[in-house]
Amino acid sequence: MSKFLKALCLGTALAALPGLAIAGDAAKGEKVFKKCAACHAVGDGARNKVGPQLNEVFGRTAGTAEDYKYSKAMIQAGADGLVWNESTIAAYLAKPKDMIKGTKMAFAGLKKQEDLDNVIAYLASFSSASPAAQDQSSAEPAAAEQTQTADASAAAAPVSATRDGGVFGLGREATEDEIAAWDIDIRPDGTGLPVGSGTVADGEPIYSENCAVCHGDFGEGVGRWPVLAGGHDTLREDRPEKTIGSYWPYLSTVYDYVRRAMPYGNARSLSDDDVYALTAYLLYLNDVVTDEDFELSNENFTDIHLPNEENFIADNRADEEHYAQKGEPCMSDCKPNAVEITMRARILDVTPGSVDDDEAAGVGGVD
Amino acid sequence: MSDTKGSPPQNLSRRSLLKAGLAAGAVAGSAGAAKAAGDPLITEVQDWNRYLGDGVQARPYGTPSEFESHVVRRDVEWLTASTESSVNFTPLHELDGIITPNGLCFERHHGGISEINPADHRLMINGLVDTPLVFTMEDLKRFPRENRVYFLECAANSGMEWRGSQLNGCQYTHGMVHCVMYTGVPLKLILEEAGIKTNAKWVMPEGADASAMTRSIPMEKALDDCLIAFKMNGEALRPEQGYPLRLVVPGWEGNMWVKWLRRIEVGDEPWHQREETSKYTDLLASGKARRFTWVMDAKSVITSPSPQAPVTHGKGPMVISGVAWSGNGRITRVDVSIDGGRNWKTARIDGPSLPKALHRFYLDIDWDGSDLLIQSRAMDENGYFQPTKNELRAARGENSIYHNNGIQTWYVKADGTVENVEVS
């Protein structure tokens, strides 16, 4: 708690300075905010998501956004007098867990001062309690335009030229670096695996920091976020649990997907070794490996097989009975008796906002 | 009726809308007794008939009338954990013809809508090609292009209905489909430009979005009818549909139509990406799962009457209308039943009949005002006709989710309201 108190005192002192201007650029901050948008909403109609909505966050006492379930630590911080302003938000966003030990926010922190300034300016534009920010916003468009013009003149305008070869001679040859930057896919045979390694033990803190907020501490899934572990022998049951261990055929898909798309809202931010460690940890959560010292690498990757690999088959829909019923379908007296209603819509009104979540729980999702 | 301004109906519930409709009918019915007075909408000069309206350029990009503001895509909030990886639904019950307006095409994103300046967009072709290439949007617009009308249906369309009736409205039960005219370059031309190696058997499109969406597609399909599209219904793709560039994979499940298309890799084996292993595979009762179930089989649904489009008139002439489509070609016939599938009548298909596109059908009936159980059954040019939901469940079990093309039943009650049901 001592670090937090220090930050709090500092924050209070800074906030007391009259006319403090926000240094950031709200337009640029909007881009930085994309890192936050997976969990936080701001602007018209913003609602609580994984994290609380951030309208009017400036001047808000910590842990008091309506209807949001905070960590105990955050509620305590609010009770201790923490109020969000430029400096307290800056301190928090730089190293959230240092400032509020026990915060639910999994985000590791913004490393660049510039990003911090910009995202704060962006957030300030949704708070009436920060006149300094609003003054700033009127000056922003001109500045943003200037930067854009400069960028445009610095980079060569994209032109479409012809080349030798090909049918139309269009496009240009891709460079090796360009291909390496985008071609990161992995196949089950190991094609595409980068050189690297990571252990189960290495993976655990990476998972806790980046993944647990949605997927749960043990891969059990929070709310409707995907369940990653468990579900063994449930595929023939009434409510199958399709996890990496119970359903996914190939480990390569785990590595590939985590590397290209996770953490949600901050893709491509993990190192190749981090992804090996996370993949090893996910194997551990699924009991495919049991040793915390197990190290997964490009060398032993294809030795690992997931339990359900053999249970995938080709599309054989055409063998189903009803596919054979070609020709003239029945047109009259097709059913012997008067038709009875056997099932009625469970949810009679799906107008957004009218459905009770509990009532709807258990209804199959889209994916 | 004296409120000549009228009011947009979005504030009315379905039920009150229905009442309003019935009330209006009653007024019209008694009008004969007051011939001298007449309908004030006719006998009195209306504002719009007297005063000037907006001039040109008041609406530089035109949008629908304020009285149509209820015609929007809608989502089902509890379906997914976040709106950035979620889906909303086309309001099929409000549409007619076969073309979906661009702003009403359902959305399915896995990492939110990428906002990409076309000047910053690149398409790379790499892998088993003679020359890996990079194209700008300008480059792509120098290839010969085609215009094609295709439906796009999510494999999970009607997935929530697999176990039984769930959602009351064809927007929700069938609204993960849309149909537009694409303008684009045949994928074949792009692949030939790079030169495909002889051992190339698969391609993998990849999106530039935050999910970097990927799917494996067999080379045969890639060279057949896939397009790299930059326009829909004549204008640029909408951001939520992959602006500035998307893949078009006619007749195959929507997830493969990669949006914000930035790369196509050519290979000799499939990649087994997340969206073709953990998702979009069809779990059978045996515990086995089908993979690479690409084609969307023939399907149809009655869009009106339907739960969100109740009957607001009394007995007499009634238009039953709906859409039908098949990933295997043209729809040749749609039959409609009003007694839950005991007896069928062949409906009238009106408008263009294009392969792998929506078809519009109508059955014009004389409603006797009694309860109806209405169904439609599509048949495609291969003689395949739509199965019942019971046939699908018997063949695949309760947990297949995807590729539910079973016959839909709507229960039209004497009071005009409509409910989603299943029947014996």
Interface residues (C-beta under 8 A of the other chain):
Chain A: A37 A38 K49 V50 A157 P158 V159 S160 G165 G166 V167 F168 L170 G171 R172 E173 A174 E178 I179 W182 D183 D185 I186 R187 P188 D189 C214 G223 R224 W225 L235 R236 D238 P240 K242 I244 Y247 W248 P249 Y250 S252 T253 D256 Y257 R260 A261 Y264 G265 A267 N311 F312 I313 A314 D315 N316 R317 E320 E321 H322 Y323 Q325 K326 G327 P329 C330 M331 S332 D333 C334 K335 N337 A338 V339 E340 I341 T342 M343 R344 A345 R346 I347 L348 D349 V350 T351 P352 G353 V355 D357 A360 A361 V363 G364 G365 V366 D367
Chain B: R14 R74 D75 V76 E77 W78 L79 T80 A81 S82 E84 S85 S86 V87 R108 H110 G111 G112 A119 M124 I125 N126 G127 T131 P132 L133 V134 F135 T136 E138 D139 L140 K141 R142 F143 C154 A156 G159 M160 W162 R163 G164 S165 Q166 L167 N168 G169 Y172 M176 L189 E192 E193 A194 G195 M204 E206 A210 S211 A212 T214 R262 R263 E265 G267 E269 W271 H272 Q273 R274 T277 S278 K279 Y280 T281 L283 A285 S286 G287 K288 A289 R290 R291 F292 T293 W294 D297 P307 D335 D339 G340 G341 R342 N343 W344 K345 L373 R377 M379 N382 G383 Y384 F385 P387 T388 E391 L392 A394 A395 R396 E398 N399 I401 H403 Y411 E419 N420 V421 E422 V423 S424
